[in-house]
Amino acid sequence: MRSAAYRPIRPWQVRNQRFRPVGVTARGLDPVEVGAFLDRVAYDLGVLYAELDRTWEQNNRIKDALRRWQSTQAAMHQAAINQAAVR
């Protein structure tokens, strides 16, 4: 669980992220810094994809409920028409 102070990483933060060079010759990146950043990106993406999955599932449930309701309404309407035709 994240602390309340944690803020999800934003796309602009990923685009603007720079890593300190390692070594005297300024070649390479600090592996700990890169690893920590990648862990944060991976975590936030995991949260987003899980939320997206929940949203798709909820959307499908709502669509199914709407289809059932529409079918019921159409059947009731047709029954009313049939009953009126019998009279």
PDB file of N, CA, C and O in Angstrom:
ATOM      1  N   MET A   1       0.837  -1.175   0.000  1.00  0.00           N
ATOM      2  CA  MET A   1       0.000   0.000   0.000  1.00  0.00           C
ATOM      3  C   MET A   1       0.884   1.241   0.000  1.00  0.00           C
ATOM      4  O   MET A   1       1.890   1.298   0.708  1.00  0.00           O
ATOM      5  N   ARG A   2       0.508   2.217  -0.786  1.00  0.00           N
ATOM      6  CA  ARG A   2       1.278   3.454  -0.859  1.00  0.00           C
ATOM      7  C   ARG A   2       0.891   4.401   0.274  1.00  0.00           C
ATOM      8  O   ARG A   2      -0.206   4.322   0.827  1.00  0.00           O
ATOM      9  N   SER A   3       1.816   5.294   0.604  1.00  0.00           N
ATOM     10  CA  SER A   3       1.496   6.311   1.609  1.00  0.00           C
ATOM     11  C   SER A   3       0.621   7.373   0.974  1.00  0.00           C
ATOM     12  O   SER A   3       0.561   7.487  -0.251  1.00  0.00           O
ATOM     13  N   ALA A   4      -0.059   8.154   1.809  1.00  0.00           N
ATOM     14  CA  ALA A   4      -0.943   9.207   1.316  1.00  0.00           C
ATOM     15  C   ALA A   4      -0.154  10.299   0.597  1.00  0.00           C
ATOM     16  O   ALA A   4      -0.703  11.018  -0.239  1.00  0.00           O
ATOM     17  N   ALA A   5       1.124  10.421   0.920  1.00  0.00           N
ATOM     18  CA  ALA A   5       1.953  11.461   0.294  1.00  0.00           C
ATOM     19  C   ALA A   5       2.421  11.068  -1.106  1.00  0.00           C
ATOM     20  O   ALA A   5       2.908  11.909  -1.861  1.00  0.00           O
ATOM     21  N   TYR A   6       2.274   9.804  -1.447  1.00  0.00           N
ATOM     22  CA  TYR A   6       2.741   9.340  -2.752  1.00  0.00           C
ATOM     23  C   TYR A   6       1.885   9.928  -3.859  1.00  0.00           C
ATOM     24  O   TYR A   6       0.658   9.933  -3.759  1.00  0.00           O
ATOM     25  N   ARG A   7       2.509  10.416  -4.895  1.00  0.00           N
ATOM     26  CA  ARG A   7       1.806  10.945  -6.062  1.00  0.00           C
ATOM     27  C   ARG A   7       2.179  10.073  -7.265  1.00  0.00           C
ATOM     28  O   ARG A   7       3.362   9.833  -7.506  1.00  0.00           O
ATOM     29  N   PRO A   8       1.184   9.597  -8.022  1.00  0.00           N
ATOM     30  CA  PRO A   8       1.493   8.783  -9.205  1.00  0.00           C
ATOM     31  C   PRO A   8       2.367   9.557 -10.187  1.00  0.00           C
ATOM     32  O   PRO A   8       2.272  10.778 -10.307  1.00  0.00           O
ATOM     33  N   ILE A   9       3.193   8.836 -10.861  1.00  0.00           N
ATOM     34  CA  ILE A   9       4.079   9.452 -11.845  1.00  0.00           C
ATOM     35  C   ILE A   9       3.249   9.928 -13.029  1.00  0.00           C
ATOM     36  O   ILE A   9       2.302   9.257 -13.439  1.00  0.00           O
ATOM     37  N   ARG A  10       3.593  11.046 -13.559  1.00  0.00           N
ATOM     38  CA  ARG A  10       2.887  11.654 -14.678  1.00  0.00           C
ATOM     39  C   ARG A  10       3.712  11.504 -15.953  1.00  0.00           C
ATOM     40  O   ARG A  10       4.936  11.384 -15.891  1.00  0.00           O
ATOM     41  N   PRO A  11       3.045  11.510 -17.110  1.00  0.00           N
ATOM     42  CA  PRO A  11       3.778  11.362 -18.374  1.00  0.00           C
ATOM     43  C   PRO A  11       4.897  12.383 -18.543  1.00  0.00           C
ATOM     44  O   PRO A  11       5.968  12.043 -19.046  1.00  0.00           O
ATOM     45  N   TRP A  12       4.665  13.627 -18.133  1.00  0.00           N
ATOM     46  CA  TRP A  12       5.710  14.635 -18.291  1.00  0.00           C
ATOM     47  C   TRP A  12       6.929  14.307 -17.442  1.00  0.00           C
ATOM     48  O   TRP A  12       8.052  14.654 -17.806  1.00  0.00           O
ATOM     49  N   GLN A  13       6.712  13.634 -16.303  1.00  0.00           N
ATOM     50  CA  GLN A  13       7.843  13.245 -15.462  1.00  0.00           C
ATOM     51  C   GLN A  13       8.688  12.180 -16.137  1.00  0.00           C
ATOM     52  O   GLN A  13       9.914  12.191 -16.034  1.00  0.00           O
ATOM     53  N   VAL A  14       8.028  11.261 -16.830  1.00  0.00           N
ATOM     54  CA  VAL A  14       8.772  10.234 -17.560  1.00  0.00           C
ATOM     55  C   VAL A  14       9.571  10.887 -18.686  1.00  0.00           C
ATOM     56  O   VAL A  14      10.751  10.594 -18.876  1.00  0.00           O
ATOM     57  N   ARG A  15       8.909  11.776 -19.428  1.00  0.00           N
ATOM     58  CA  ARG A  15       9.590  12.432 -20.545  1.00  0.00           C
ATOM     59  C   ARG A  15      10.773  13.284 -20.100  1.00  0.00           C
ATOM     60  O   ARG A  15      11.782  13.366 -20.801  1.00  0.00           O
ATOM     61  N   ASN A  16      10.653  13.915 -18.941  1.00  0.00           N
ATOM     62  CA  ASN A  16      11.693  14.834 -18.472  1.00  0.00           C
ATOM     63  C   ASN A  16      12.734  14.193 -17.563  1.00  0.00           C
ATOM     64  O   ASN A  16      13.695  14.854 -17.169  1.00  0.00           O
ATOM     65  N   GLN A  17      12.561  12.926 -17.225  1.00  0.00           N
ATOM     66  CA  GLN A  17      13.484  12.274 -16.303  1.00  0.00           C
ATOM     67  C   GLN A  17      14.878  12.201 -16.904  1.00  0.00           C
ATOM     68  O   GLN A  17      15.060  11.767 -18.041  1.00  0.00           O
ATOM     69  N   ARG A  18      15.860  12.634 -16.116  1.00  0.00           N
ATOM     70  CA  ARG A  18      17.262  12.544 -16.507  1.00  0.00           C
ATOM     71  C   ARG A  18      18.000  11.825 -15.393  1.00  0.00           C
ATOM     72  O   ARG A  18      17.682  12.006 -14.218  1.00  0.00           O
ATOM     73  N   PHE A  19      18.965  11.024 -15.746  1.00  0.00           N
ATOM     74  CA  PHE A  19      19.736  10.269 -14.769  1.00  0.00           C
ATOM     75  C   PHE A  19      21.162  10.803 -14.739  1.00  0.00           C
ATOM     76  O   PHE A  19      21.722  11.210 -15.757  1.00  0.00           O
ATOM     77  N   ARG A  20      21.728  10.785 -13.536  1.00  0.00           N
ATOM     78  CA  ARG A  20      23.110  11.257 -13.385  1.00  0.00           C
ATOM     79  C   ARG A  20      24.076  10.292 -14.045  1.00  0.00           C
ATOM     80  O   ARG A  20      23.918   9.075 -13.939  1.00  0.00           O
ATOM     81  N   PRO A  21      25.075  10.833 -14.726  1.00  0.00           N
ATOM     82  CA  PRO A  21      26.122   9.967 -15.275  1.00  0.00           C
ATOM     83  C   PRO A  21      26.936   9.343 -14.144  1.00  0.00           C
ATOM     84  O   PRO A  21      27.062   9.922 -13.065  1.00  0.00           O
ATOM     85  N   VAL A  22      27.474   8.183 -14.395  1.00  0.00           N
ATOM     86  CA  VAL A  22      28.271   7.472 -13.407  1.00  0.00           C
ATOM     87  C   VAL A  22      29.709   7.390 -13.910  1.00  0.00           C
ATOM     88  O   VAL A  22      29.954   7.144 -15.091  1.00  0.00           O
ATOM     89  N   GLY A  23      30.615   7.592 -13.035  1.00  0.00           N
ATOM     90  CA  GLY A  23      32.023   7.443 -13.374  1.00  0.00           C
ATOM     91  C   GLY A  23      32.669   8.753 -13.750  1.00  0.00           C
ATOM     92  O   GLY A  23      31.996   9.755 -13.995  1.00  0.00           O
ATOM     93  N   VAL A  24      33.992   8.727 -13.791  1.00  0.00           N
ATOM     94  CA  VAL A  24      34.779   9.915 -14.092  1.00  0.00           C
ATOM     95  C   VAL A  24      34.588  10.341 -15.538  1.00  0.00           C
ATOM     96  O   VAL A  24      34.606  11.533 -15.844  1.00  0.00           O
ATOM     97  N   THR A  25      34.409   9.394 -16.409  1.00  0.00           N
ATOM     98  CA  THR A  25      34.278   9.707 -17.834  1.00  0.00           C
ATOM     99  C   THR A  25      32.856  10.087 -18.205  1.00  0.00           C
ATOM    100  O   THR A  25      32.567  10.324 -19.378  1.00  0.00           O
ATOM    101  N   ALA A  26      31.976  10.148 -17.239  1.00  0.00           N
ATOM    102  CA  ALA A  26      30.575  10.525 -17.460  1.00  0.00           C
ATOM    103  C   ALA A  26      29.883   9.600 -18.454  1.00  0.00           C
ATOM    104  O   ALA A  26      29.104  10.039 -19.300  1.00  0.00           O
ATOM    105  N   ARG A  27      30.182   8.320 -18.333  1.00  0.00           N
ATOM    106  CA  ARG A  27      29.512   7.328 -19.175  1.00  0.00           C
ATOM    107  C   ARG A  27      28.646   6.432 -18.299  1.00  0.00           C
ATOM    108  O   ARG A  27      29.034   6.061 -17.191  1.00  0.00           O
ATOM    109  N   GLY A  28      27.494   6.100 -18.799  1.00  0.00           N
ATOM    110  CA  GLY A  28      26.597   5.207 -18.078  1.00  0.00           C
ATOM    111  C   GLY A  28      25.700   5.965 -17.115  1.00  0.00           C
ATOM    112  O   GLY A  28      25.834   7.175 -16.931  1.00  0.00           O
ATOM    113  N   LEU A  29      24.796   5.238 -16.514  1.00  0.00           N
ATOM    114  CA  LEU A  29      23.836   5.815 -15.583  1.00  0.00           C
ATOM    115  C   LEU A  29      23.909   5.057 -14.272  1.00  0.00           C
ATOM    116  O   LEU A  29      24.356   3.911 -14.223  1.00  0.00           O
ATOM    117  N   ASP A  30      23.468   5.705 -13.222  1.00  0.00           N
ATOM    118  CA  ASP A  30      23.438   5.081 -11.906  1.00  0.00           C
ATOM    119  C   ASP A  30      22.388   3.972 -11.923  1.00  0.00           C
ATOM    120  O   ASP A  30      21.194   4.260 -12.004  1.00  0.00           O
ATOM    121  N   PRO A  31      22.813   2.713 -11.849  1.00  0.00           N
ATOM    122  CA  PRO A  31      21.855   1.607 -11.945  1.00  0.00           C
ATOM    123  C   PRO A  31      20.792   1.623 -10.853  1.00  0.00           C
ATOM    124  O   PRO A  31      19.659   1.213 -11.104  1.00  0.00           O
ATOM    125  N   VAL A  32      21.120   2.081  -9.663  1.00  0.00           N
ATOM    126  CA  VAL A  32      20.142   2.144  -8.573  1.00  0.00           C
ATOM    127  C   VAL A  32      19.076   3.180  -8.898  1.00  0.00           C
ATOM    128  O   VAL A  32      17.887   2.935  -8.696  1.00  0.00           O
ATOM    129  N   GLU A  33      19.497   4.336  -9.401  1.00  0.00           N
ATOM    130  CA  GLU A  33      18.552   5.397  -9.753  1.00  0.00           C
ATOM    131  C   GLU A  33      17.638   4.954 -10.904  1.00  0.00           C
ATOM    132  O   GLU A  33      16.427   5.175 -10.864  1.00  0.00           O
ATOM    133  N   VAL A  34      18.216   4.344 -11.903  1.00  0.00           N
ATOM    134  CA  VAL A  34      17.424   3.863 -13.045  1.00  0.00           C
ATOM    135  C   VAL A  34      16.455   2.773 -12.584  1.00  0.00           C
ATOM    136  O   VAL A  34      15.287   2.778 -12.972  1.00  0.00           O
ATOM    137  N   GLY A  35      16.926   1.854 -11.770  1.00  0.00           N
ATOM    138  CA  GLY A  35      16.069   0.774 -11.280  1.00  0.00           C
ATOM    139  C   GLY A  35      14.906   1.294 -10.461  1.00  0.00           C
ATOM    140  O   GLY A  35      13.778   0.821 -10.601  1.00  0.00           O
ATOM    141  N   ALA A  36      15.181   2.277  -9.597  1.00  0.00           N
ATOM    142  CA  ALA A  36      14.107   2.858  -8.775  1.00  0.00           C
ATOM    143  C   ALA A  36      13.065   3.553  -9.652  1.00  0.00           C
ATOM    144  O   ALA A  36      11.863   3.435  -9.413  1.00  0.00           O
ATOM    145  N   PHE A  37      13.532   4.269 -10.656  1.00  0.00           N
ATOM    146  CA  PHE A  37      12.598   4.949 -11.547  1.00  0.00           C
ATOM    147  C   PHE A  37      11.765   3.940 -12.333  1.00  0.00           C
ATOM    148  O   PHE A  37      10.553   4.108 -12.462  1.00  0.00           O
ATOM    149  N   LEU A  38      12.396   2.907 -12.851  1.00  0.00           N
ATOM    150  CA  LEU A  38      11.665   1.885 -13.606  1.00  0.00           C
ATOM    151  C   LEU A  38      10.663   1.158 -12.714  1.00  0.00           C
ATOM    152  O   LEU A  38       9.563   0.828 -13.158  1.00  0.00           O
ATOM    153  N   ASP A  39      11.032   0.909 -11.463  1.00  0.00           N
ATOM    154  CA  ASP A  39      10.088   0.281 -10.527  1.00  0.00           C
ATOM    155  C   ASP A  39       8.865   1.163 -10.326  1.00  0.00           C
ATOM    156  O   ASP A  39       7.739   0.670 -10.279  1.00  0.00           O
ATOM    157  N   ARG A  40       9.086   2.458 -10.208  1.00  0.00           N
ATOM    158  CA  ARG A  40       7.969   3.387 -10.006  1.00  0.00           C
ATOM    159  C   ARG A  40       7.069   3.430 -11.242  1.00  0.00           C
ATOM    160  O   ARG A  40       5.844   3.403 -11.123  1.00  0.00           O
ATOM    161  N   VAL A  41       7.674   3.497 -12.420  1.00  0.00           N
ATOM    162  CA  VAL A  41       6.892   3.498 -13.660  1.00  0.00           C
ATOM    163  C   VAL A  41       6.099   2.203 -13.778  1.00  0.00           C
ATOM    164  O   VAL A  41       4.915   2.226 -14.113  1.00  0.00           O
ATOM    165  N   ALA A  42       6.744   1.083 -13.504  1.00  0.00           N
ATOM    166  CA  ALA A  42       6.068  -0.217 -13.604  1.00  0.00           C
ATOM    167  C   ALA A  42       4.901  -0.302 -12.621  1.00  0.00           C
ATOM    168  O   ALA A  42       3.832  -0.802 -12.969  1.00  0.00           O
ATOM    169  N   TYR A  43       5.102   0.182 -11.403  1.00  0.00           N
ATOM    170  CA  TYR A  43       4.030   0.144 -10.410  1.00  0.00           C
ATOM    171  C   TYR A  43       2.841   0.979 -10.874  1.00  0.00           C
ATOM    172  O   TYR A  43       1.701   0.515 -10.862  1.00  0.00           O
ATOM    173  N   ASP A  44       3.120   2.211 -11.280  1.00  0.00           N
ATOM    174  CA  ASP A  44       2.033   3.094 -11.713  1.00  0.00           C
ATOM    175  C   ASP A  44       1.306   2.541 -12.927  1.00  0.00           C
ATOM    176  O   ASP A  44       0.083   2.647 -13.016  1.00  0.00           O
ATOM    177  N   LEU A  45       2.039   1.954 -13.860  1.00  0.00           N
ATOM    178  CA  LEU A  45       1.390   1.338 -15.024  1.00  0.00           C
ATOM    179  C   LEU A  45       0.525   0.162 -14.592  1.00  0.00           C
ATOM    180  O   LEU A  45      -0.569  -0.033 -15.122  1.00  0.00           O
ATOM    181  N   GLY A  46       1.004  -0.614 -13.640  1.00  0.00           N
ATOM    182  CA  GLY A  46       0.212  -1.728 -13.133  1.00  0.00           C
ATOM    183  C   GLY A  46      -1.093  -1.257 -12.520  1.00  0.00           C
ATOM    184  O   GLY A  46      -2.144  -1.857 -12.746  1.00  0.00           O
ATOM    185  N   VAL A  47      -1.026  -0.172 -11.736  1.00  0.00           N
ATOM    186  CA  VAL A  47      -2.229   0.399 -11.131  1.00  0.00           C
ATOM    187  C   VAL A  47      -3.189   0.867 -12.224  1.00  0.00           C
ATOM    188  O   VAL A  47      -4.392   0.612 -12.160  1.00  0.00           O
ATOM    189  N   LEU A  48      -2.646   1.549 -13.217  1.00  0.00           N
ATOM    190  CA  LEU A  48      -3.499   2.067 -14.297  1.00  0.00           C
ATOM    191  C   LEU A  48      -4.149   0.943 -15.098  1.00  0.00           C
ATOM    192  O   LEU A  48      -5.334   1.010 -15.423  1.00  0.00           O
ATOM    193  N   TYR A  49      -3.370  -0.089 -15.415  1.00  0.00           N
ATOM    194  CA  TYR A  49      -3.945  -1.195 -16.172  1.00  0.00           C
ATOM    195  C   TYR A  49      -4.993  -1.953 -15.360  1.00  0.00           C
ATOM    196  O   TYR A  49      -5.991  -2.410 -15.918  1.00  0.00           O
ATOM    197  N   ALA A  50      -4.783  -2.090 -14.067  1.00  0.00           N
ATOM    198  CA  ALA A  50      -5.790  -2.744 -13.222  1.00  0.00           C
ATOM    199  C   ALA A  50      -7.075  -1.921 -13.203  1.00  0.00           C
ATOM    200  O   ALA A  50      -8.171  -2.476 -13.285  1.00  0.00           O
ATOM    201  N   GLU A  51      -6.944  -0.606 -13.094  1.00  0.00           N
ATOM    202  CA  GLU A  51      -8.125   0.267 -13.110  1.00  0.00           C
ATOM    203  C   GLU A  51      -8.813   0.212 -14.470  1.00  0.00           C
ATOM    204  O   GLU A  51     -10.041   0.210 -14.550  1.00  0.00           O
ATOM    205  N   LEU A  52      -8.033   0.169 -15.521  1.00  0.00           N
ATOM    206  CA  LEU A  52      -8.612   0.059 -16.859  1.00  0.00           C
ATOM    207  C   LEU A  52      -9.383  -1.241 -17.004  1.00  0.00           C
ATOM    208  O   LEU A  52     -10.471  -1.253 -17.581  1.00  0.00           O
ATOM    209  N   ASP A  53      -8.834  -2.343 -16.486  1.00  0.00           N
ATOM    210  CA  ASP A  53      -9.552  -3.625 -16.522  1.00  0.00           C
ATOM    211  C   ASP A  53     -10.872  -3.535 -15.764  1.00  0.00           C
ATOM    212  O   ASP A  53     -11.901  -4.013 -16.244  1.00  0.00           O
ATOM    213  N   ARG A  54     -10.846  -2.921 -14.575  1.00  0.00           N
ATOM    214  CA  ARG A  54     -12.086  -2.769 -13.797  1.00  0.00           C
ATOM    215  C   ARG A  54     -13.099  -1.908 -14.555  1.00  0.00           C
ATOM    216  O   ARG A  54     -14.300  -2.178 -14.525  1.00  0.00           O
ATOM    217  N   THR A  55     -12.610  -0.886 -15.223  1.00  0.00           N
ATOM    218  CA  THR A  55     -13.502  -0.012 -15.984  1.00  0.00           C
ATOM    219  C   THR A  55     -14.130  -0.765 -17.147  1.00  0.00           C
ATOM    220  O   THR A  55     -15.327  -0.627 -17.399  1.00  0.00           O
ATOM    221  N   TRP A  56     -13.338  -1.557 -17.856  1.00  0.00           N
ATOM    222  CA  TRP A  56     -13.892  -2.360 -18.966  1.00  0.00           C
ATOM    223  C   TRP A  56     -14.935  -3.342 -18.456  1.00  0.00           C
ATOM    224  O   TRP A  56     -15.985  -3.510 -19.077  1.00  0.00           O
ATOM    225  N   GLU A  57     -14.653  -3.995 -17.324  1.00  0.00           N
ATOM    226  CA  GLU A  57     -15.618  -4.946 -16.759  1.00  0.00           C
ATOM    227  C   GLU A  57     -16.913  -4.237 -16.367  1.00  0.00           C
ATOM    228  O   GLU A  57     -18.005  -4.732 -16.648  1.00  0.00           O
ATOM    229  N   GLN A  58     -16.792  -3.095 -15.726  1.00  0.00           N
ATOM    230  CA  GLN A  58     -17.981  -2.338 -15.330  1.00  0.00           C
ATOM    231  C   GLN A  58     -18.754  -1.883 -16.567  1.00  0.00           C
ATOM    232  O   GLN A  58     -19.983  -1.955 -16.593  1.00  0.00           O
ATOM    233  N   ASN A  59     -18.058  -1.427 -17.567  1.00  0.00           N
ATOM    234  CA  ASN A  59     -18.697  -1.007 -18.810  1.00  0.00           C
ATOM    235  C   ASN A  59     -19.464  -2.165 -19.447  1.00  0.00           C
ATOM    236  O   ASN A  59     -20.588  -1.980 -19.915  1.00  0.00           O
ATOM    237  N   ASN A  60     -18.872  -3.345 -19.467  1.00  0.00           N
ATOM    238  CA  ASN A  60     -19.548  -4.514 -20.034  1.00  0.00           C
ATOM    239  C   ASN A  60     -20.787  -4.888 -19.219  1.00  0.00           C
ATOM    240  O   ASN A  60     -21.817  -5.250 -19.789  1.00  0.00           O
ATOM    241  N   ARG A  61     -20.692  -4.800 -17.876  1.00  0.00           N
ATOM    242  CA  ARG A  61     -21.865  -5.097 -17.035  1.00  0.00           C
ATOM    243  C   ARG A  61     -22.993  -4.109 -17.307  1.00  0.00           C
ATOM    244  O   ARG A  61     -24.158  -4.497 -17.389  1.00  0.00           O
ATOM    245  N   ILE A  62     -22.644  -2.835 -17.448  1.00  0.00           N
ATOM    246  CA  ILE A  62     -23.664  -1.818 -17.720  1.00  0.00           C
ATOM    247  C   ILE A  62     -24.299  -2.052 -19.087  1.00  0.00           C
ATOM    248  O   ILE A  62     -25.518  -1.946 -19.225  1.00  0.00           O
ATOM    249  N   LYS A  63     -23.497  -2.365 -20.091  1.00  0.00           N
ATOM    250  CA  LYS A  63     -24.037  -2.639 -21.428  1.00  0.00           C
ATOM    251  C   LYS A  63     -24.969  -3.844 -21.404  1.00  0.00           C
ATOM    252  O   LYS A  63     -26.033  -3.826 -22.023  1.00  0.00           O
ATOM    253  N   ASP A  64     -24.565  -4.896 -20.686  1.00  0.00           N
ATOM    254  CA  ASP A  64     -25.416  -6.088 -20.593  1.00  0.00           C
ATOM    255  C   ASP A  64     -26.739  -5.762 -19.898  1.00  0.00           C
ATOM    256  O   ASP A  64     -27.800  -6.206 -20.337  1.00  0.00           O
ATOM    257  N   ALA A  65     -26.671  -4.994 -18.825  1.00  0.00           N
ATOM    258  CA  ALA A  65     -27.900  -4.611 -18.113  1.00  0.00           C
ATOM    259  C   ALA A  65     -28.797  -3.775 -19.016  1.00  0.00           C
ATOM    260  O   ALA A  65     -30.014  -3.961 -19.020  1.00  0.00           O
ATOM    261  N   LEU A  66     -28.218  -2.865 -19.774  1.00  0.00           N
ATOM    262  CA  LEU A  66     -29.006  -2.038 -20.686  1.00  0.00           C
ATOM    263  C   LEU A  66     -29.663  -2.897 -21.765  1.00  0.00           C
ATOM    264  O   LEU A  66     -30.830  -2.688 -22.098  1.00  0.00           O
ATOM    265  N   ARG A  67     -28.927  -3.853 -22.308  1.00  0.00           N
ATOM    266  CA  ARG A  67     -29.511  -4.753 -23.325  1.00  0.00           C
ATOM    267  C   ARG A  67     -30.684  -5.545 -22.750  1.00  0.00           C
ATOM    268  O   ARG A  67     -31.722  -5.687 -23.396  1.00  0.00           O
ATOM    269  N   ARG A  68     -30.508  -6.065 -21.516  1.00  0.00           N
ATOM    270  CA  ARG A  68     -31.603  -6.813 -20.884  1.00  0.00           C
ATOM    271  C   ARG A  68     -32.811  -5.916 -20.668  1.00  0.00           C
ATOM    272  O   ARG A  68     -33.942  -6.327 -20.928  1.00  0.00           O
ATOM    273  N   TRP A  69     -32.586  -4.704 -20.200  1.00  0.00           N
ATOM    274  CA  TRP A  69     -33.673  -3.764 -19.972  1.00  0.00           C
ATOM    275  C   TRP A  69     -34.380  -3.433 -21.284  1.00  0.00           C
ATOM    276  O   TRP A  69     -35.610  -3.393 -21.337  1.00  0.00           O
ATOM    277  N   GLN A  70     -33.598  -3.196 -22.346  1.00  0.00           N
ATOM    278  CA  GLN A  70     -34.197  -2.888 -23.645  1.00  0.00           C
ATOM    279  C   GLN A  70     -35.025  -4.062 -24.158  1.00  0.00           C
ATOM    280  O   GLN A  70     -36.111  -3.869 -24.704  1.00  0.00           O
ATOM    281  N   SER A  71     -34.513  -5.275 -23.984  1.00  0.00           N
ATOM    282  CA  SER A  71     -35.255  -6.460 -24.420  1.00  0.00           C
ATOM    283  C   SER A  71     -36.563  -6.595 -23.650  1.00  0.00           C
ATOM    284  O   SER A  71     -37.601  -6.904 -24.235  1.00  0.00           O
ATOM    285  N   THR A  72     -36.516  -6.365 -22.349  1.00  0.00           N
ATOM    286  CA  THR A  72     -37.724  -6.423 -21.526  1.00  0.00           C
ATOM    287  C   THR A  72     -38.731  -5.371 -21.973  1.00  0.00           C
ATOM    288  O   THR A  72     -39.921  -5.658 -22.106  1.00  0.00           O
ATOM    289  N   GLN A  73     -38.254  -4.165 -22.200  1.00  0.00           N
ATOM    290  CA  GLN A  73     -39.141  -3.083 -22.640  1.00  0.00           C
ATOM    291  C   GLN A  73     -39.761  -3.397 -23.999  1.00  0.00           C
ATOM    292  O   GLN A  73     -40.948  -3.154 -24.215  1.00  0.00           O
ATOM    293  N   ALA A  74     -38.961  -3.936 -24.909  1.00  0.00           N
ATOM    294  CA  ALA A  74     -39.485  -4.284 -26.233  1.00  0.00           C
ATOM    295  C   ALA A  74     -40.525  -5.391 -26.125  1.00  0.00           C
ATOM    296  O   ALA A  74     -41.546  -5.351 -26.811  1.00  0.00           O
ATOM    297  N   ALA A  75     -40.273  -6.378 -25.271  1.00  0.00           N
ATOM    298  CA  ALA A  75     -41.228  -7.476 -25.085  1.00  0.00           C
ATOM    299  C   ALA A  75     -42.532  -6.959 -24.468  1.00  0.00           C
ATOM    300  O   ALA A  75     -43.622  -7.365 -24.870  1.00  0.00           O
ATOM    301  N   MET A  76     -42.407  -6.065 -23.494  1.00  0.00           N
ATOM    302  CA  MET A  76     -43.613  -5.499 -22.870  1.00  0.00           C
ATOM    303  C   MET A  76     -44.386  -4.660 -23.886  1.00  0.00           C
ATOM    304  O   MET A  76     -45.616  -4.695 -23.911  1.00  0.00           O
ATOM    305  N   HIS A  77     -43.690  -3.925 -24.700  1.00  0.00           N
ATOM    306  CA  HIS A  77     -44.340  -3.113 -25.724  1.00  0.00           C
ATOM    307  C   HIS A  77     -45.063  -4.010 -26.733  1.00  0.00           C
ATOM    308  O   HIS A  77     -46.204  -3.740 -27.109  1.00  0.00           O
ATOM    309  N   GLN A  78     -44.392  -5.075 -27.165  1.00  0.00           N
ATOM    310  CA  GLN A  78     -45.000  -6.000 -28.118  1.00  0.00           C
ATOM    311  C   GLN A  78     -46.211  -6.694 -27.504  1.00  0.00           C
ATOM    312  O   GLN A  78     -47.217  -6.905 -28.182  1.00  0.00           O
ATOM    313  N   ALA A  79     -46.120  -7.045 -26.233  1.00  0.00           N
ATOM    314  CA  ALA A  79     -47.264  -7.682 -25.549  1.00  0.00           C
ATOM    315  C   ALA A  79     -48.456  -6.713 -25.484  1.00  0.00           C
ATOM    316  O   ALA A  79     -49.604  -7.120 -25.660  1.00  0.00           O
ATOM    317  N   ALA A  80     -48.174  -5.446 -25.234  1.00  0.00           N
ATOM    318  CA  ALA A  80     -49.251  -4.444 -25.188  1.00  0.00           C
ATOM    319  C   ALA A  80     -49.897  -4.299 -26.557  1.00  0.00           C
ATOM    320  O   ALA A  80     -51.117  -4.167 -26.658  1.00  0.00           O
ATOM    321  N   ILE A  81     -49.093  -4.322 -27.604  1.00  0.00           N
ATOM    322  CA  ILE A  81     -49.629  -4.223 -28.976  1.00  0.00           C
ATOM    323  C   ILE A  81     -50.484  -5.444 -29.272  1.00  0.00           C
ATOM    324  O   ILE A  81     -51.580  -5.324 -29.821  1.00  0.00           O
ATOM    325  N   ASN A  82     -49.979  -6.627 -28.906  1.00  0.00           N
ATOM    326  CA  ASN A  82     -50.729  -7.864 -29.167  1.00  0.00           C
ATOM    327  C   ASN A  82     -52.051  -7.875 -28.382  1.00  0.00           C
ATOM    328  O   ASN A  82     -53.082  -8.308 -28.897  1.00  0.00           O
ATOM    329  N   GLN A  83     -52.008  -7.405 -27.157  1.00  0.00           N
ATOM    330  CA  GLN A  83     -53.221  -7.374 -26.331  1.00  0.00           C
ATOM    331  C   GLN A  83     -54.236  -6.386 -26.904  1.00  0.00           C
ATOM    332  O   GLN A  83     -55.437  -6.654 -26.888  1.00  0.00           O
ATOM    333  N   ALA A  84     -53.764  -5.254 -27.407  1.00  0.00           N
ATOM    334  CA  ALA A  84     -54.660  -4.265 -27.996  1.00  0.00           C
ATOM    335  C   ALA A  84     -55.273  -4.800 -29.287  1.00  0.00           C
ATOM    336  O   ALA A  84     -56.421  -4.487 -29.605  1.00  0.00           O
ATOM    337  N   ALA A  85     -54.524  -5.597 -30.024  1.00  0.00           N
ATOM    338  CA  ALA A  85     -55.034  -6.144 -31.283  1.00  0.00           C
ATOM    339  C   ALA A  85     -56.103  -7.190 -31.020  1.00  0.00           C
ATOM    340  O   ALA A  85     -56.995  -7.366 -31.851  1.00  0.00           O
ATOM    341  N   VAL A  86     -56.046  -7.885 -29.905  1.00  0.00           N
ATOM    342  CA  VAL A  86     -57.009  -8.915 -29.556  1.00  0.00           C
ATOM    343  C   VAL A  86     -58.336  -8.277 -29.181  1.00  0.00           C
ATOM    344  O   VAL A  86     -59.378  -8.891 -29.412  1.00  0.00           O
ATOM    345  N   ARG A  87     -58.350  -7.119 -28.634  1.00  0.00           N
ATOM    346  CA  ARG A  87     -59.575  -6.448 -28.190  1.00  0.00           C
ATOM    347  C   ARG A  87     -60.351  -5.942 -29.326  1.00  0.00           C
ATOM    348  O   ARG A  87     -61.413  -5.350 -29.134  1.00  0.00           O
TER     349      ARG A  87
END
